[in-house]
Amino acid sequence: MVILGEPMEAVESAAFDFLLPAGASRLPDGCCGAANIISDWIFRGAGELDSRQLSDALDSLGLHRSVGVGTNFLSIGAALENENLSTALELYTKIINEPKLTNKQFELSKQLALAAVMSLDDDPRKKVMLKLRENFYPEPLGISTVGNLDNINSLTPDKTRQLAKDNFNLTGAIFSLAGKYDFDAVCKQMEKLFDTNAKQPVDSIPLGNKGQKYTHIHNDGAQVHIGMMTETVRPADEQYYNTRMAVSVLSGGMSARLFTEVREKRGLCYAVGAKYHGLKDAAGIACYAGTVPDCAQQTLDVIKEQFDKLAEGIDADEIKRAKAGLKSVLIMSSESSASRASAIASDFYLLERVRSLDEIKEKIEQTSVESVTDFLKSNKFKDYTIVTIGPKQVIVE
């Protein structure tokens, strides 16, 4: 297991994350949603503690749990007072190494996973973006991190239990820690808690085909939800910061181009925005817009137009605002031990090293009108993947 730490002497808290190689893309076909069941099931009793006793033990530490299912990893972590860190790590060792995983508790975790999928019908914005990533990325990188109803319904306790056993591979796990702590003491404790001679290589994920270029999901509602994604450089690429600056010019606030041109000047939609989405093996810029059926086609056309126009020129004020926005997000996230624990783990997986905050700030400052424009001219946006949800389709050329 890789152990990463970043000290934050100004805080009295500590936060940690275990990234276990049990993300959505690492599970077999027909198991979409199993990671969501497992992420809840492992907290329903571990070691000598039943579900209630484990919950009470965690709550007694004033611990704020975090659980997440990503493309590659199942993440479980917590933030708490630093003096309770050692006890928390003992409990999490039981959760990872000795979960009870009883049949009775499985059904409760399964129902929660099913409810999360069904709730997407009430959140079409999230639903359209999940389907967008599914179509945009090569299989299985885009597989839904929420789950699939048929797959979840087909899962049994025995099958899901085996999935947890097969994928809780500590050789491929990353443990990250940020806040106030003694790194040497944590390392010694982790070596003792997770002592094992079993080494299991983490297999690479074979990539398949991408999905359809355009998918429409009919819905009789009063809005059309549009998701659009186009390929760009990955997080490890030397042009990464120019990419992030370009996205910020497009969608970095109320003065950014998409908000100004699509919403303010033309009144085409009630919400519009774009974000960078990067995986280790692929990356894209994802855009969302919510509008009424009669404006859906024009909304899509104007968004594409703004993407295309970006390479024609960016002015100094736009770059200045984009830099300020990116650094503001960085500074705010750096004040949270939980955010830093998550960030350094992500860095190590994506880049095989950890960036300091000073390095990130410096890289942002080094970008310029010329560097961003040159990047856009040599990396023009094309081959859009589009998903819509609503009563009316759009025409995609």
Secondary structure by P-SEA (a helix, b strand, c coil): cbbbbbbbccccbbbbbbbcccccccccccccaaaaaaaaaaacccccccaaaaaaaaaaacbbbbbbcccccccccccccccaaaaaaaaaaaaaccccccaaaaaaaaaaaaaaaaaccccaaaaaaaaaaaacccccccccccccaaaaaaccaaaaaaaaaaccccccbbbbbbccccaaaaaaaaaaaacccbbbbbbbbbbbbbcccbbbbbbcccbbbbbbbbbbbcccccaaaaaaaaaaaaccccccccccccccccccccccbbbbbbcccccbbbbbbbbcccaaaaaaaaaaaaaaaccccccaaaaaaaaaaaaaaaaaaaacaaaaaaaaaaaaaaccccccaaaaaaaaaaccaaaaaaaaaaccccbbbbbbbccbbbbcc
